[in-house]
Amino acid sequence: MKEVKIESKLFVFESLAELPSDVYDLMINAVTARNRAYAPYSNFQVGAALLLDNGEVITGNNQENASYPSGLCAERTAIYYAGSQYPNAKVVSMAITATAKTSPTNKPIPPCGACRQAMVEYELKQDLPIAIYFMGEMGAIAKSESVSNLLPFVFDKSVLF
Ligand code: THU
């Protein structure tokens, strides 16, 4: 038996003020999207903004449903829209912000596992890492240089054929 160790690396910015200006702008887009989230059941609002290599910015937020599992996370709302509208564009970076309405958090909130799986599909398809920036309501922002870095032991198409 041997031990296999996998490491993930994050960079942490102390606040919005420390972000490079293009990332700051992307995060502000995510905040605007977060404020438009439809989350009447969880009251947990999430916004995502994607920068494409054609310069387009695509945003999305969580969309909930009375039939709970029919709702969709912000990250997937945004990345599926990008994939449907710009099938040949590459996603360069993604900013995410999330907070509970009743108890705002200032610690970075990472995308859920299902969203990481959806996001990594596009990273592998485009053969270019997607930089992920994630934040709570405000406060520190964590950066991952790729989705793969957030999703060790990825399930990808190589196992299907
Ligand atoms: N949610 C997201 O939008 N993204 C995530 O990565 C985690 C969770 C949403 C789904 C649901 O509307 C609410 O947050 C509470 O789970």
Backbone and ligand atoms as CSV (ligand in chain L), in Angstrom:
chain,resi,resn,atom,element,x,y,z
A,1,MET,N,N,0.842,-1.196,0.000
A,1,MET,CA,C,0.000,0.000,0.000
A,1,MET,C,C,0.879,1.248,0.000
A,2,LYS,N,N,0.438,2.243,-0.719
A,2,LYS,CA,C,1.178,3.508,-0.644
A,2,LYS,C,C,0.202,4.642,-0.355
A,3,GLU,N,N,0.733,5.688,0.190
A,3,GLU,CA,C,-0.117,6.847,0.497
A,3,GLU,C,C,-0.063,7.824,-0.671
A,4,VAL,N,N,-1.225,8.322,-1.065
A,4,VAL,CA,C,-1.284,9.337,-2.123
A,4,VAL,C,C,-1.809,10.621,-1.501
A,5,LYS,N,N,-1.017,11.658,-1.595
A,5,LYS,CA,C,-1.401,12.925,-0.975
A,5,LYS,C,C,-1.699,13.941,-2.077
A,6,ILE,N,N,-2.813,14.625,-1.987
A,6,ILE,CA,C,-3.134,15.636,-2.984
A,6,ILE,C,C,-3.294,16.974,-2.273
A,7,GLU,N,N,-2.638,17.985,-2.805
A,7,GLU,CA,C,-2.719,19.294,-2.153
A,7,GLU,C,C,-3.495,20.271,-3.009
A,8,SER,N,N,-4.237,21.158,-2.365
A,8,SER,CA,C,-4.896,22.268,-3.051
A,8,SER,C,C,-4.263,23.545,-2.556
A,9,LYS,N,N,-4.233,24.536,-3.447
A,9,LYS,CA,C,-3.597,25.805,-3.080
A,9,LYS,C,C,-4.599,26.938,-3.270
A,10,LEU,N,N,-4.694,27.808,-2.281
A,10,LEU,CA,C,-5.549,28.991,-2.394
A,10,LEU,C,C,-4.725,30.234,-2.099
A,11,PHE,N,N,-5.068,31.322,-2.764
A,11,PHE,CA,C,-4.507,32.626,-2.418
A,11,PHE,C,C,-5.635,33.405,-1.751
A,12,VAL,N,N,-5.312,34.177,-0.728
A,12,VAL,CA,C,-6.378,34.918,-0.050
A,12,VAL,C,C,-6.101,36.417,-0.092
A,13,PHE,N,N,-7.049,37.151,-0.641
A,13,PHE,CA,C,-7.001,38.612,-0.644
A,13,PHE,C,C,-7.787,39.097,0.572
A,14,GLU,N,N,-7.276,40.101,1.256
A,14,GLU,CA,C,-7.930,40.540,2.495
A,14,GLU,C,C,-9.288,41.184,2.275
A,15,SER,N,N,-9.434,41.877,1.161
A,15,SER,CA,C,-10.701,42.562,0.891
A,15,SER,C,C,-10.769,42.912,-0.597
A,16,LEU,N,N,-11.917,43.439,-0.990
A,16,LEU,CA,C,-12.102,43.854,-2.391
A,16,LEU,C,C,-11.013,44.826,-2.836
A,17,ALA,N,N,-10.567,45.663,-1.920
A,17,ALA,CA,C,-9.578,46.693,-2.247
A,17,ALA,C,C,-8.258,46.086,-2.715
A,18,GLU,N,N,-7.982,44.853,-2.293
A,18,GLU,CA,C,-6.708,44.227,-2.655
A,18,GLU,C,C,-6.744,43.531,-4.024
A,19,LEU,N,N,-7.943,43.419,-4.604
A,19,LEU,CA,C,-8.069,42.701,-5.883
A,19,LEU,C,C,-7.543,43.540,-7.046
A,20,PRO,N,N,-6.962,42.898,-8.065
A,20,PRO,CA,C,-6.658,43.620,-9.304
A,20,PRO,C,C,-7.965,44.209,-9.857
A,21,SER,N,N,-7.876,45.319,-10.573
A,21,SER,CA,C,-9.106,46.050,-10.914
A,21,SER,C,C,-10.058,45.240,-11.798
A,22,ASP,N,N,-9.531,44.390,-12.704
A,22,ASP,CA,C,-10.449,43.604,-13.551
A,22,ASP,C,C,-11.205,42.562,-12.717
A,23,VAL,N,N,-10.537,42.000,-11.718
A,23,VAL,CA,C,-11.204,41.012,-10.861
A,23,VAL,C,C,-12.206,41.719,-9.947
A,24,TYR,N,N,-11.820,42.899,-9.477
A,24,TYR,CA,C,-12.742,43.709,-8.664
A,24,TYR,C,C,-14.040,43.938,-9.440
A,25,ASP,N,N,-13.911,44.360,-10.712
A,25,ASP,CA,C,-15.095,44.624,-11.535
A,25,ASP,C,C,-15.957,43.369,-11.688
A,26,LEU,N,N,-15.291,42.237,-11.879
A,26,LEU,CA,C,-16.025,40.974,-12.041
A,26,LEU,C,C,-16.782,40.632,-10.752
A,27,MET,N,N,-16.110,40.842,-9.605
A,27,MET,CA,C,-16.759,40.541,-8.323
A,27,MET,C,C,-17.954,41.477,-8.080
A,28,ILE,N,N,-17.836,42.717,-8.496
A,28,ILE,CA,C,-18.977,43.646,-8.339
A,28,ILE,C,C,-20.159,43.161,-9.191
A,29,ASN,N,N,-19.859,42.628,-10.368
A,29,ASN,CA,C,-20.921,42.020,-11.190
A,29,ASN,C,C,-21.577,40.857,-10.458
A,30,ALA,N,N,-20.759,40.076,-9.761
A,30,ALA,CA,C,-21.291,38.929,-9.004
A,30,ALA,C,C,-22.171,39.417,-7.842
A,31,VAL,N,N,-21.748,40.501,-7.207
A,31,VAL,CA,C,-22.535,41.055,-6.089
A,31,VAL,C,C,-23.901,41.530,-6.609
A,32,THR,N,N,-23.893,42.200,-7.759
A,32,THR,CA,C,-25.158,42.674,-8.351
A,32,THR,C,C,-26.060,41.476,-8.651
A,33,ALA,N,N,-25.470,40.419,-9.202
A,33,ALA,CA,C,-26.244,39.206,-9.503
A,33,ALA,C,C,-26.759,38.575,-8.205
A,34,ARG,N,N,-25.913,38.552,-7.181
A,34,ARG,CA,C,-26.323,37.961,-5.889
A,34,ARG,C,C,-27.566,38.665,-5.346
A,35,ASN,N,N,-27.573,39.975,-5.478
A,35,ASN,CA,C,-28.708,40.736,-4.946
A,35,ASN,C,C,-30.009,40.481,-5.714
A,36,ARG,N,N,-29.888,39.869,-6.892
A,36,ARG,CA,C,-31.082,39.548,-7.683
A,36,ARG,C,C,-31.459,38.067,-7.568
A,37,ALA,N,N,-30.773,37.339,-6.680
A,37,ALA,CA,C,-31.041,35.900,-6.543
A,37,ALA,C,C,-32.509,35.662,-6.179
A,38,TYR,N,N,-33.034,34.549,-6.650
A,38,TYR,CA,C,-34.393,34.149,-6.257
A,38,TYR,C,C,-34.241,33.008,-5.253
A,39,ALA,N,N,-34.209,33.380,-3.969
A,39,ALA,CA,C,-33.920,32.385,-2.931
A,39,ALA,C,C,-34.897,32.513,-1.760
A,40,PRO,N,N,-36.214,32.418,-2.050
A,40,PRO,CA,C,-37.204,32.633,-0.984
A,40,PRO,C,C,-37.237,31.508,0.041
A,41,TYR,N,N,-36.664,30.343,-0.284
A,41,TYR,CA,C,-36.759,29.208,0.643
A,41,TYR,C,C,-35.560,29.128,1.578
A,42,SER,N,N,-34.366,29.319,1.029
A,42,SER,CA,C,-33.170,29.227,1.879
A,42,SER,C,C,-32.748,30.596,2.411
A,43,ASN,N,N,-33.163,31.652,1.714
A,43,ASN,CA,C,-32.669,33.002,2.034
A,43,ASN,C,C,-31.145,33.078,1.947
A,44,PHE,N,N,-30.563,32.176,1.188
A,44,PHE,CA,C,-29.118,32.167,0.968
A,44,PHE,C,C,-28.901,32.620,-0.473
A,45,GLN,N,N,-28.290,33.775,-0.613
A,45,GLN,CA,C,-28.173,34.363,-1.954
A,45,GLN,C,C,-26.767,34.204,-2.511
A,46,VAL,N,N,-26.707,33.752,-3.741
A,46,VAL,CA,C,-25.419,33.509,-4.389
A,46,VAL,C,C,-25.412,34.195,-5.760
A,47,GLY,N,N,-24.290,34.824,-6.075
A,47,GLY,CA,C,-24.138,35.438,-7.397
A,47,GLY,C,C,-22.827,34.996,-8.017
A,48,ALA,N,N,-22.839,34.816,-9.325
A,48,ALA,CA,C,-21.626,34.411,-10.034
A,48,ALA,C,C,-21.468,35.274,-11.275
A,49,ALA,N,N,-20.221,35.617,-11.598
A,49,ALA,CA,C,-19.938,36.360,-12.824
A,49,ALA,C,C,-18.754,35.702,-13.513
A,50,LEU,N,N,-18.912,35.465,-14.815
A,50,LEU,CA,C,-17.862,34.804,-15.612
A,50,LEU,C,C,-17.320,35.784,-16.621
A,51,LEU,N,N,-16.016,35.783,-16.773
A,51,LEU,CA,C,-15.383,36.558,-17.844
A,51,LEU,C,C,-14.991,35.589,-18.950
A,52,LEU,N,N,-15.480,35.863,-20.171
A,52,LEU,CA,C,-15.132,35.021,-21.323
A,52,LEU,C,C,-13.970,35.640,-22.090
A,53,ASP,N,N,-13.303,34.807,-22.882
A,53,ASP,CA,C,-12.141,35.337,-23.629
A,53,ASP,C,C,-12.544,36.262,-24.780
A,54,ASN,N,N,-13.864,36.368,-25.036
A,54,ASN,CA,C,-14.319,37.343,-26.034
A,54,ASN,C,C,-14.715,38.664,-25.369
A,55,GLY,N,N,-14.439,38.773,-24.063
A,55,GLY,CA,C,-14.708,40.012,-23.334
A,55,GLY,C,C,-16.092,40.082,-22.693
A,56,GLU,N,N,-16.963,39.133,-23.052
A,56,GLU,CA,C,-18.315,39.134,-22.469
A,56,GLU,C,C,-18.270,38.760,-20.989
A,57,VAL,N,N,-19.142,39.382,-20.209
A,57,VAL,CA,C,-19.316,38.988,-18.806
A,57,VAL,C,C,-20.716,38.387,-18.671
A,58,ILE,N,N,-20.772,37.173,-18.167
A,58,ILE,CA,C,-22.044,36.467,-17.981
A,58,ILE,C,C,-22.297,36.339,-16.482
A,59,THR,N,N,-23.491,36.683,-16.048
A,59,THR,CA,C,-23.785,36.536,-14.620
A,59,THR,C,C,-24.945,35.569,-14.405
A,60,GLY,N,N,-25.015,35.058,-13.195
A,60,GLY,CA,C,-26.120,34.176,-12.825
A,60,GLY,C,C,-26.281,34.192,-11.321
A,61,ASN,N,N,-27.430,33.728,-10.874
A,61,ASN,CA,C,-27.658,33.644,-9.430
A,61,ASN,C,C,-28.492,32.398,-9.145
A,62,ASN,N,N,-28.639,32.061,-7.868
A,62,ASN,CA,C,-29.403,30.853,-7.581
A,62,ASN,C,C,-30.893,31.094,-7.802
A,63,GLN,N,N,-31.516,30.079,-8.377
A,63,GLN,CA,C,-32.931,30.109,-8.711
A,63,GLN,C,C,-33.596,28.947,-7.989
A,64,GLU,N,N,-34.373,29.274,-6.967
A,64,GLU,CA,C,-34.987,28.209,-6.167
A,64,GLU,C,C,-36.395,27.878,-6.662
A,65,ASN,N,N,-36.937,26.806,-6.115
A,65,ASN,CA,C,-38.223,26.315,-6.578
A,65,ASN,C,C,-38.959,25.669,-5.412
A,66,ALA,N,N,-40.307,25.768,-5.433
A,66,ALA,CA,C,-41.111,25.139,-4.379
A,66,ALA,C,C,-40.835,23.635,-4.323
A,67,SER,N,N,-40.512,23.060,-5.478
A,67,SER,CA,C,-40.015,21.686,-5.516
A,67,SER,C,C,-38.501,21.799,-5.382
A,68,TYR,N,N,-38.007,21.755,-4.160
A,68,TYR,CA,C,-36.621,22.171,-3.847
A,68,TYR,C,C,-35.542,21.683,-4.822
A,69,PRO,N,N,-35.528,20.373,-5.165
A,69,PRO,CA,C,-34.416,19.921,-6.020
A,69,PRO,C,C,-34.453,20.497,-7.435
A,70,SER,N,N,-35.561,21.123,-7.810
A,70,SER,CA,C,-35.645,21.714,-9.153
A,70,SER,C,C,-34.898,23.035,-9.251
A,71,GLY,N,N,-34.493,23.598,-8.134
A,71,GLY,CA,C,-33.729,24.850,-8.160
A,71,GLY,C,C,-32.331,24.626,-8.696
A,72,LEU,N,N,-31.643,25.727,-8.982
A,72,LEU,CA,C,-30.278,25.601,-9.502
A,72,LEU,C,C,-29.360,26.637,-8.856
A,73,CYS,N,N,-28.120,26.226,-8.620
A,73,CYS,CA,C,-27.107,27.112,-8.043
A,73,CYS,C,C,-26.721,28.216,-9.031
A,74,ALA,N,N,-26.173,29.287,-8.457
A,74,ALA,CA,C,-25.744,30.440,-9.251
A,74,ALA,C,C,-24.668,30.073,-10.272
A,75,GLU,N,N,-23.699,29.291,-9.832
A,75,GLU,CA,C,-22.555,28.969,-10.697
A,75,GLU,C,C,-22.999,28.207,-11.934
A,76,ARG,N,N,-23.918,27.247,-11.731
A,76,ARG,CA,C,-24.369,26.466,-12.884
A,76,ARG,C,C,-25.304,27.284,-13.768
A,77,THR,N,N,-26.139,28.130,-13.152
A,77,THR,CA,C,-26.997,29.012,-13.953
A,77,THR,C,C,-26.118,29.812,-14.913
A,78,ALA,N,N,-25.025,30.359,-14.376
A,78,ALA,CA,C,-24.153,31.232,-15.179
A,78,ALA,C,C,-23.364,30.437,-16.222
A,79,ILE,N,N,-22.761,29.331,-15.820
A,79,ILE,CA,C,-21.859,28.635,-16.753
A,79,ILE,C,C,-22.649,27.903,-17.850
A,80,TYR,N,N,-23.852,27.429,-17.531
A,80,TYR,CA,C,-24.665,26.786,-18.569
A,80,TYR,C,C,-25.177,27.832,-19.563
A,81,TYR,N,N,-25.489,29.007,-19.054
A,81,TYR,CA,C,-25.909,30.076,-19.970
A,81,TYR,C,C,-24.742,30.441,-20.894
A,82,ALA,N,N,-23.558,30.583,-20.316
A,82,ALA,CA,C,-22.372,30.914,-21.128
A,82,ALA,C,C,-22.146,29.831,-22.183
A,83,GLY,N,N,-22.243,28.572,-21.765
A,83,GLY,CA,C,-22.025,27.465,-22.696
A,83,GLY,C,C,-23.062,27.434,-23.806
A,84,SER,N,N,-24.292,27.831,-23.465
A,84,SER,CA,C,-25.364,27.788,-24.465
A,84,SER,C,C,-25.291,28.960,-25.438
A,85,GLN,N,N,-24.835,30.104,-24.950
A,85,GLN,CA,C,-24.799,31.296,-25.802
A,85,GLN,C,C,-23.485,31.458,-26.555
A,86,TYR,N,N,-22.405,31.025,-25.951
A,86,TYR,CA,C,-21.072,31.216,-26.554
A,86,TYR,C,C,-20.303,29.885,-26.529
A,87,PRO,N,N,-20.753,28.911,-27.321
A,87,PRO,CA,C,-20.165,27.575,-27.225
A,87,PRO,C,C,-18.678,27.522,-27.543
A,88,ASN,N,N,-18.176,28.503,-28.275
A,88,ASN,CA,C,-16.753,28.461,-28.635
A,88,ASN,C,C,-15.875,29.367,-27.780
A,89,ALA,N,N,-16.492,30.113,-26.883
A,89,ALA,CA,C,-15.694,31.018,-26.040
A,89,ALA,C,C,-15.110,30.236,-24.865
A,90,LYS,N,N,-13.978,30.723,-24.381
A,90,LYS,CA,C,-13.375,30.106,-23.194
A,90,LYS,C,C,-13.683,30.947,-21.963
A,91,VAL,N,N,-13.892,30.281,-20.845
A,91,VAL,CA,C,-14.117,30.991,-19.591
A,91,VAL,C,C,-12.744,31.260,-18.972
A,92,VAL,N,N,-12.456,32.531,-18.768
A,92,VAL,CA,C,-11.147,32.914,-18.240
A,92,VAL,C,C,-11.165,32.904,-16.707
A,93,SER,N,N,-12.198,33.502,-16.143
A,93,SER,CA,C,-12.272,33.578,-14.681
A,93,SER,C,C,-13.721,33.651,-14.235
A,94,MET,N,N,-13.891,33.399,-12.956
A,94,MET,CA,C,-15.245,33.375,-12.393
A,94,MET,C,C,-15.187,33.960,-10.986
A,95,ALA,N,N,-16.092,34.884,-10.688
A,95,ALA,CA,C,-16.188,35.462,-9.346
A,95,ALA,C,C,-17.506,35.009,-8.723
A,96,ILE,N,N,-17.448,34.628,-7.470
A,96,ILE,CA,C,-18.627,34.094,-6.775
A,96,ILE,C,C,-18.756,34.784,-5.422
A,97,THR,N,N,-19.972,35.151,-5.081
A,97,THR,CA,C,-20.206,35.715,-3.745
A,97,THR,C,C,-21.491,35.117,-3.193
A,98,ALA,N,N,-21.474,34.787,-1.906
A,98,ALA,CA,C,-22.619,34.102,-1.311
A,98,ALA,C,C,-22.811,34.552,0.130
A,99,THR,N,N,-24.060,34.687,0.521
A,99,THR,CA,C,-24.321,35.042,1.920
A,99,THR,C,C,-25.729,34.648,2.341
A,100,ALA,N,N,-25.851,34.293,3.611
A,100,ALA,CA,C,-27.180,34.096,4.171
A,100,ALA,C,C,-27.744,35.481,4.463
A,101,LYS,N,N,-29.013,35.699,4.093
A,101,LYS,CA,C,-29.608,37.029,4.275
A,101,LYS,C,C,-29.664,37.406,5.754
A,102,THR,N,N,-29.977,36.414,6.592
A,102,THR,CA,C,-30.186,36.703,8.004
A,102,THR,C,C,-28.880,36.800,8.794
A,103,SER,N,N,-27.838,36.094,8.376
A,103,SER,CA,C,-26.552,36.210,9.083
A,103,SER,C,C,-25.420,36.301,8.066
A,104,PRO,N,N,-25.158,37.516,7.573
A,104,PRO,CA,C,-24.136,37.709,6.545
A,104,PRO,C,C,-22.785,37.177,6.997
A,105,THR,N,N,-22.096,36.537,6.074
A,105,THR,CA,C,-20.781,36.010,6.423
A,105,THR,C,C,-19.692,36.747,5.648
A,106,ASN,N,N,-18.585,36.961,6.306
A,106,ASN,CA,C,-17.463,37.622,5.649
A,106,ASN,C,C,-16.322,36.664,5.368
A,107,LYS,N,N,-16.630,35.367,5.428
A,107,LYS,CA,C,-15.569,34.415,5.040
A,107,LYS,C,C,-15.890,33.854,3.652
A,108,PRO,N,N,-14.843,33.548,2.884
A,108,PRO,CA,C,-15.067,33.067,1.520
A,108,PRO,C,C,-15.895,31.781,1.505
A,109,ILE,N,N,-16.900,31.735,0.633
A,109,ILE,CA,C,-17.749,30.548,0.535
A,109,ILE,C,C,-17.486,29.862,-0.812
A,110,PRO,N,N,-16.923,28.655,-0.764
A,110,PRO,CA,C,-16.573,27.968,-2.017
A,110,PRO,C,C,-17.799,27.395,-2.721
A,111,PRO,N,N,-17.700,27.172,-4.034
A,111,PRO,CA,C,-18.810,26.546,-4.765
A,111,PRO,C,C,-19.044,25.115,-4.303
A,112,CYS,N,N,-20.285,24.670,-4.347
A,112,CYS,CA,C,-20.612,23.310,-3.890
A,112,CYS,C,C,-20.010,22.271,-4.837
A,113,GLY,N,N,-20.005,21.053,-4.405
A,113,GLY,CA,C,-19.391,19.976,-5.185
A,113,GLY,C,C,-20.032,19.796,-6.552
A,114,ALA,N,N,-21.351,19.891,-6.617
A,114,ALA,CA,C,-22.037,19.718,-7.906
A,114,ALA,C,C,-21.620,20.816,-8.880
A,115,CYS,N,N,-21.458,22.024,-8.380
A,115,CYS,CA,C,-21.025,23.129,-9.254
A,115,CYS,C,C,-19.575,22.945,-9.690
A,116,ARG,N,N,-18.740,22.456,-8.800
A,116,ARG,CA,C,-17.339,22.202,-9.188
A,116,ARG,C,C,-17.296,21.184,-10.326
A,117,GLN,N,N,-18.134,20.157,-10.222
A,117,GLN,CA,C,-18.174,19.137,-11.277
A,117,GLN,C,C,-18.639,19.764,-12.599
A,118,ALA,N,N,-19.662,20.621,-12.534
A,118,ALA,CA,C,-20.158,21.278,-13.758
A,118,ALA,C,C,-19.087,22.202,-14.334
A,119,MET,N,N,-18.409,22.917,-13.464
A,119,MET,CA,C,-17.395,23.878,-13.919
A,119,MET,C,C,-16.174,23.186,-14.521
A,120,VAL,N,N,-15.783,22.049,-13.927
A,120,VAL,CA,C,-14.565,21.389,-14.411
A,120,VAL,C,C,-14.775,20.838,-15.828
A,121,GLU,N,N,-16.013,20.504,-16.159
A,121,GLU,CA,C,-16.322,20.035,-17.513
A,121,GLU,C,C,-15.856,21.061,-18.552
A,122,TYR,N,N,-16.145,22.332,-18.274
A,122,TYR,CA,C,-15.778,23.396,-19.224
A,122,TYR,C,C,-14.272,23.649,-19.203
A,123,GLU,N,N,-13.682,23.521,-18.024
A,123,GLU,CA,C,-12.223,23.712,-17.931
A,123,GLU,C,C,-11.502,22.655,-18.771
A,124,LEU,N,N,-11.982,21.418,-18.715
A,124,LEU,CA,C,-11.353,20.343,-19.488
A,124,LEU,C,C,-11.646,20.529,-20.972
A,125,LYS,N,N,-12.888,20.918,-21.291
A,125,LYS,CA,C,-13.290,21.117,-22.691
A,125,LYS,C,C,-12.430,22.193,-23.355
A,126,GLN,N,N,-12.189,23.278,-22.634
A,126,GLN,CA,C,-11.472,24.407,-23.245
A,126,GLN,C,C,-9.959,24.309,-23.087
A,127,ASP,N,N,-9.506,23.338,-22.285
A,127,ASP,CA,C,-8.070,23.139,-22.070
A,127,ASP,C,C,-7.381,24.422,-21.602
A,128,LEU,N,N,-8.081,25.127,-20.745
A,128,LEU,CA,C,-7.523,26.365,-20.163
A,128,LEU,C,C,-8.079,26.484,-18.752
A,129,PRO,N,N,-7.196,26.667,-17.757
A,129,PRO,CA,C,-7.708,26.752,-16.388
A,129,PRO,C,C,-8.618,27.964,-16.183
A,130,ILE,N,N,-9.634,27.776,-15.377
A,130,ILE,CA,C,-10.528,28.884,-15.023
A,130,ILE,C,C,-10.128,29.361,-13.629
A,131,ALA,N,N,-9.766,30.623,-13.498
A,131,ALA,CA,C,-9.442,31.170,-12.171
A,131,ALA,C,C,-10.751,31.434,-11.427
A,132,ILE,N,N,-10.823,30.940,-10.196
A,132,ILE,CA,C,-12.043,31.072,-9.402
A,132,ILE,C,C,-11.772,31.979,-8.203
A,133,TYR,N,N,-12.573,32.996,-8.057
A,133,TYR,CA,C,-12.478,33.899,-6.903
A,133,TYR,C,C,-13.779,33.754,-6.122
A,134,PHE,N,N,-13.696,33.464,-4.819
A,134,PHE,CA,C,-14.943,33.352,-4.062
A,134,PHE,C,C,-14.892,34.099,-2.745
A,135,MET,N,N,-16.056,34.662,-2.403
A,135,MET,CA,C,-16.166,35.594,-1.271
A,135,MET,C,C,-17.469,35.293,-0.537
A,136,GLY,N,N,-17.589,35.766,0.695
A,136,GLY,CA,C,-18.866,35.747,1.397
A,136,GLY,C,C,-19.676,36.940,0.933
A,137,GLU,N,N,-20.266,37.656,1.885
A,137,GLU,CA,C,-20.989,38.872,1.485
A,137,GLU,C,C,-19.988,39.969,1.147
A,138,MET,N,N,-18.951,40.049,1.955
A,138,MET,CA,C,-17.837,41.008,1.806
A,138,MET,C,C,-16.618,40.331,2.420
A,139,GLY,N,N,-15.586,41.110,2.700
A,139,GLY,CA,C,-14.423,40.557,3.405
A,139,GLY,C,C,-13.453,39.850,2.488
A,140,ALA,N,N,-12.780,38.834,3.026
A,140,ALA,CA,C,-11.707,38.170,2.289
A,140,ALA,C,C,-12.227,37.442,1.052
A,141,ILE,N,N,-11.337,37.366,0.058
A,141,ILE,CA,C,-11.650,36.663,-1.195
A,141,ILE,C,C,-10.582,35.598,-1.406
A,142,ALA,N,N,-11.007,34.362,-1.634
A,142,ALA,CA,C,-10.054,33.298,-1.930
A,142,ALA,C,C,-9.971,33.115,-3.434
A,143,LYS,N,N,-8.747,32.812,-3.896
A,143,LYS,CA,C,-8.548,32.546,-5.323
A,143,LYS,C,C,-7.981,31.143,-5.513
A,144,SER,N,N,-8.606,30.392,-6.404
A,144,SER,CA,C,-8.046,29.125,-6.847
A,144,SER,C,C,-7.648,29.314,-8.305
A,145,GLU,N,N,-6.461,28.846,-8.674
A,145,GLU,CA,C,-6.003,29.080,-10.053
A,145,GLU,C,C,-6.728,28.211,-11.071
A,146,SER,N,N,-7.470,27.233,-10.597
A,146,SER,CA,C,-8.228,26.380,-11.519
A,146,SER,C,C,-9.374,25.715,-10.769
A,147,VAL,N,N,-10.303,25.140,-11.537
A,147,VAL,CA,C,-11.368,24.352,-10.909
A,147,VAL,C,C,-10.786,23.021,-10.430
A,148,SER,N,N,-9.899,22.444,-11.237
A,148,SER,CA,C,-9.285,21.146,-10.868
A,148,SER,C,C,-8.651,21.212,-9.491
A,149,ASN,N,N,-8.071,22.356,-9.163
A,149,ASN,CA,C,-7.454,22.546,-7.845
A,149,ASN,C,C,-8.485,22.416,-6.716
A,150,LEU,N,N,-9.755,22.705,-7.040
A,150,LEU,CA,C,-10.824,22.592,-6.032
A,150,LEU,C,C,-11.512,21.235,-6.072
A,151,LEU,N,N,-11.142,20.425,-7.067
A,151,LEU,CA,C,-11.842,19.148,-7.247
A,151,LEU,C,C,-10.870,18.006,-7.521
A,152,PRO,N,N,-10.151,17.594,-6.477
A,152,PRO,CA,C,-9.254,16.450,-6.653
A,152,PRO,C,C,-10.084,15.194,-6.960
A,153,PHE,N,N,-9.474,14.202,-7.572
A,153,PHE,CA,C,-10.148,12.951,-7.935
A,153,PHE,C,C,-11.347,13.223,-8.852
A,154,VAL,N,N,-11.103,14.034,-9.861
A,154,VAL,CA,C,-12.193,14.443,-10.746
A,154,VAL,C,C,-12.784,13.255,-11.506
A,155,PHE,N,N,-14.079,13.313,-11.717
A,155,PHE,CA,C,-14.749,12.362,-12.607
A,155,PHE,C,C,-14.830,13.031,-13.966
A,156,ASP,N,N,-14.138,12.499,-14.953
A,156,ASP,CA,C,-14.164,13.131,-16.272
A,156,ASP,C,C,-14.438,12.102,-17.367
A,157,LYS,N,N,-14.489,12.584,-18.603
A,157,LYS,CA,C,-14.933,11.720,-19.708
A,157,LYS,C,C,-13.980,10.562,-19.979
A,158,SER,N,N,-12.761,10.647,-19.472
A,158,SER,CA,C,-11.787,9.596,-19.787
A,158,SER,C,C,-12.243,8.222,-19.285
A,159,VAL,N,N,-13.101,8.201,-18.287
A,159,VAL,CA,C,-13.533,6.906,-17.751
A,159,VAL,C,C,-14.738,6.334,-18.523
A,160,LEU,N,N,-15.296,7.118,-19.429
A,160,LEU,CA,C,-16.549,6.694,-20.079
A,160,LEU,C,C,-16.346,5.812,-21.297
A,161,PHE,N,N,-15.164,5.893,-21.870
A,161,PHE,CA,C,-14.976,5.159,-23.137
A,161,PHE,C,C,-13.992,4.009,-22.980
L,1,THU,N1,N,-26.117,27.539,-3.786
L,1,THU,C1,C,-25.488,28.105,-4.852
L,1,THU,O1,O,-26.092,28.886,-5.602
L,1,THU,N2,N,-24.202,27.774,-5.087
L,1,THU,C2,C,-23.461,26.917,-4.320
L,1,THU,O2,O,-22.330,26.621,-4.661
L,1,THU,C3,C,-24.034,26.358,-3.100
L,1,THU,C4,C,-25.474,26.610,-2.868
L,1,THU,C5,C,-27.532,27.857,-3.547
L,1,THU,C6,C,-28.479,26.709,-3.744
L,1,THU,C7,C,-29.646,27.120,-2.862
L,1,THU,O3,O,-30.471,28.004,-3.598
L,1,THU,C8,C,-28.989,27.914,-1.741
L,1,THU,O4,O,-27.698,28.288,-2.219
L,1,THU,C9,C,-28.851,27.151,-0.432
L,1,THU,O5,O,-28.190,25.950,-0.606
